[in-house]
Amino acid sequence: MDFIRISDVKIKVTLSQEDLDRCVTEGERERGSDGSGGSHGTLRAILREIRQKTGFDATGERVLMQMFPASDGGCELFVTRLGKLPDKLPGEKPGEKPGDKPSARKPASLPAAPPPLRSAVFVFERLSPLLSVCRHLARVGYPHLSAAYCGDDGLWYLVLQEKIQSDRPSPLSFAEEFGVRRRAGAALAYIKEHGVCVSPSHAVADLAPLA
C-alpha cells in the first residue's frame, strides 16, 4: 500500500491487486458467528493497516470511504474521518441511560444525511466529446472523483460519481448528449481488464484544459 496524507482527516491509499486480495482474505478470517466479516471485515483490515503504518486512526469515528478502480486491478481509496460516533441517542440528557423514560423524551429533529454516491460511466467514440464533458463539469464545479480510460475496443470511458436522488434528474444527464451511459458494474469490470488509465482520480480537472 502507498499512502498520501491529504489533511488531518483525509488520506489517500493506493492498493495493488495483491493488497486487495490480502485484505479480503483477512476480512474473511474475521467472519464470526454473527455474520460479521466479509466486506466489512475487508474494510476493517484496510483501516487497521492504515492506522498501523501511518497513525491515521479512524477508530470510533464515522468514516467516508470512496474507492476508484485502477487499471492494474487495484484501486485508489480516499478515507475521510467525519467525526466521533455519538455516545448517546439524540434527545438523551447527560446521565440518562438509553431506554430511561422513553415516553417523556421528545424525538429530536435530525439533519438530513447527504445522499450516497454511485458510479456513473459514460462511453465516447472519440476523445473530444469526453474532453467537452470534462470542461463543462470543471466550469460548474464538479466536486467528486473522476477517472478516464481508453479501452481495447478503441472507445473512451469517463467514470464519474453522482448523488443518488429519486426526486430530481441526475446533474450528469447532459453527458448523454456527448456519449452513452453504460451500466457501471459491467463497464468498470471491462476497463479493469481491458482499459488503460489516462487519469485515475481527477480526470475532470486534468482533461478540461485540453478541450
N, C-alpha and C positions, 0 to 999 in steps of 0.2 A: 504494500500500500504506500502511496505517496500522499502527503498532507500539505495543504496550504492554509494557514490561519488567516482568514479574511478579517475577522474582528473578534472581540471578546465573546460574542455569542454566535458566531458563524464560522464554519470550517468547510473547506473543500477537500474531498477524499477521492483519489483515483485508485480504482481497484482493477486488477487484471482478472482474466477468466479464472486463473488459479486461486486468486484471493477470494473470489466469489464462491468457487467450489468448496474451498476450505471453510468459509463461514457458514455455508449451507450445511455442511457436514457437522459442524459444531452445533448449529441450531437444532438439527435432528437429534443429536445426542442429549439435548436438554429437554426433549419432549417428555412430559410427565404424564401421570395417570389422569390429570385434569385436561389433557389435550393441548396444554401449552407447549410451545416449541414451534417447529415448522418455520414459517416466515417470521413470526415474532421472535423465535429463537435466533434466526439468522441476523435480524436487526440488533438483537441484544449482543450477539457475538461481535458485530461490527462496532457498535458503540463501546463495548468493553476494550477492543483493541485500540480504538481512537484514544480512549482515556489512558490506557497504559503507555502508549507511545508519544502522546502529545500533552497530556494533562488536561485536555478539553473534557470536562466532566458534566454530563447531562443527567446524572442520577437524580431522581426526584423532581425532574422538570418536564414540562410539556415540550415535545420536540417536533419540528417540521423537517421531514427528510424528502428531498427532491432528487430523483435519480434520472440520469440520461445515459442511454446505452452508447458504448464506444464500438468502433468498427472491429476491434480485436477480440470482442466477446466480453470485455469487461464493462465498466461503467464509470461515470463521474457522479459522485454523491455529494450533495450540499446539505449539511446538517445545521439547523438553526435552533438554538435554545429559545423557547418562548416564555420562560418564567417558571417559577415554582408551582408544583401542583397544590391545589388548595388542601389545607389540613382539616377543614370543616366544611359542611354543606352550606350553600348560600342561604342566608337568613338566620343561621345559628348565631347565638350570642356567645361572647367569651365565657368559657367554663361550662357551657351547655353541651351535653353529650348527645350524639346522634340518637334520635328516637325519643328524646325527652319532650314532653308536652307538645306533640305534633299538632293538636287542634288549636293551640294558642299561637302557633307560628304562622305568619303570613308568607305566602310564596314570594320570593324575591324575583324582580324582573331582571332577566339576564340579557346582555348584549348579544345580538345575532352573530353567530360564528361565520367567518368568511366561507364562501362556497369552496369546496375542494377543487383541485386542478386535475385535468386529464390531458393526455397527449392527443394532439391533432396532427395528422400527417397529410401534406399536400405534395402532389407529384406534378412535375413540369417536363414538357418535351424538350425545352431549351433552357439555358441558364438565365437569359434575360428576363423572362417573366418572374422567376424566383427572386432576382435582384430587385424587381419593381415592388414585389410584395414586401421585401425587407426594407426598402426605402420608405414605403408608406407606414409600416409598423414603427420604424425609428422616428418618423415625424410625429406620430400620435403618442409616443412614449410607451411602447410595449414593454411591460415590466418583468416578464418571465424569461426562463431559459429558452434557448433555441439552438437547433443543430441542423447542419446541411450535409447532404451526402450525394455522391454521384454513384449510381448503380451500374452493375454489369450490363443491365439492359439498355444503357445509354440515357436513362431518364435521371432527372434531378429530384431529390427529396428534401423537403423542408419540414422538420419536426418542431412543432410549437406546443405551447401549453395554453389551455383555456379553462376558465372557471365553468363549473357545471351549474347552469341556471336554466330551469324549466320555464320561467316566466318571460324570457326575452331571447331573441336570436343571438347567436354567438357573434362577438365582435370580429371574429376571423372569417365570417361568411364571405366577405369581399374577395378573399383569396381564391374562391372558386371561379372568379372571373378570369383568373390567370392560369389556374391549374385544376387538378382534380383531387378532391378529398378522398383518401383511402382509409379503410379500417385500420386503426392504429396498430392493433396486435399483429395482424398479418404483415403490414408494411414494415414494422420495426424488426420482426423476425427475419424478413427478407434482407434488409440493409445491413443487419448484423452479420450475415453470411456473405452477402454479395454487394456490399457498398463500400465506397472509400469515403472516409470522413473528411469533409472540407473545413468545417468549423464545429467543434464538439459541444459548445455550450453558449456561445454568444454570436450566433450566425447573423442575427438581425443587425447588431452593431458592426460586425466585421464586414458584412457584404453590402450594406446600404450605400456606403460611399462609392461603390463600383457601378451602381445603377445609372 
